[in-house]
């Protein structure tokens, strides 16, 4: 009888594997003893959104907050009115102010802005273990070194660190509202990307695995520059024709720079490339677009940043793009003029002049 039961269970498992594939086997692994809780570094809107997604999928999330009052409100009221007002958070999200309580997990997600990325990762170093898996949610390029978040992670923690990058058209509020959302997950080790996909996948959040770590990050960083540009053009009351003209040229320059840095062509047309660019440059709740729009209307940049209380990632990346253009000896007229407009005092309308005076072939 016992032998018959064993044979039955063997064939049942074989049938399940044949019908549902390896993904469900991995799902059982991830939702079993091996993954019970996950660390999340960053209490901003994007960190909160992904933490909520993970909690929705049944995981306990230890969230690191750099602000004590934010952590207290999350734990006591299950709210984060500073960065995600109007939403009730899952009780499965527990906030901490000590990094060691979060950076010690087998899985660590990080959403820290690129400007602070190196400093935060350096503070995690005492708690790093070789068997950890990190997931990069941050988008941007470090100004001083021209490094992407994955390169900083390798430089600070270990060249052999296991990690994946998650990026795509995914506004935080849309994720909180459970809007159908698609993203790319990229990793050098395909199995790690698949495991991350299993952690975040559900009926409305759809991850697609690719192998272009570099291109995935460049798409997430450079789209912010284009969004800032499109905000300026919108603020100038440029016509639909003019906006389409500038968008096309900005997209072409984004692709040219990405290819020069080693991105795969197909990534530029995937969710992490064109998809993320479309979302961010279309306006909506994009901070880069909003600040660019105010700038285009004639407001001083210092006043905009003071009144809004935040510095959009694209503003930092505009400087970085200028450095990359010099480093790789590229000619990207629109990107170069955008730098002059923002940091050298040239008129915003000169951006339209760049394409208006473009030589026709």
Number of C-alpha atoms within 10 A of each C-alpha: 6 7 8 9 10 11 12 12 12 11 12 12 13 12 12 13 14 10 10 10 12 11 14 14 14 16 17 13 14 17 17 10 9 10 17 15 22 23 27 32 28 23 26 19 19 23 24 25 23 21 31 23 22 23 20 15 15 14 21 21 27 23 30 25 22 17 12 14 12 20 22 18 15 24 18 11 12 19 21 23 13 13 14 20 11 10 13 15 22 19 16 19 24 22 26 23 17 13 21 16 15 27 29 18 24 19 21 23 28 26 21 24 20 23 16 10 20 18 12 18 21 15 14 18 16 12 15 21 15 11 11 16 19 24 24 22 23 26 27 26 30 21 17 9 10 16 16 21 26 21 15 21 23 14 15 17 18 15 12 10 19 19 24 29 29 26 27 26 21 22 19 18 17 14 19 20 10 14 13 13 16 19 21 26 28 30 23 16 12 14 13 20 25 21 19 24 24 21 21 18 18 15 8 12 17 15 24 18 20 21 19 20 22 22 25 29 28 27 29 27 29 29 29 28 30 30 29 30 31 28 29 28 27 23 20 19 14 17 11 10 9 16 18 13 14 22 20 12 17 23 18 13 20 24 24 16 20 23 15 13 14 12 21 17 15 11 23 23 15 18 25 30 30 20 22 26 27 17 19 27 22 13 18 11 14 19 21 26 29 24 27 30 24 19 25 25 17 13 13 12 16 10 12 17 13 10 9 12 9 11 15 21 21 27 18 19 24 27 20 21 24 18 17 16 16 11 9 11 10 15 13 18 15 21 23 19 21 24 19 19 16 18 13 10 9 14 14 22 14 15 22 18 12 14 15 12 8 9 7 4 3
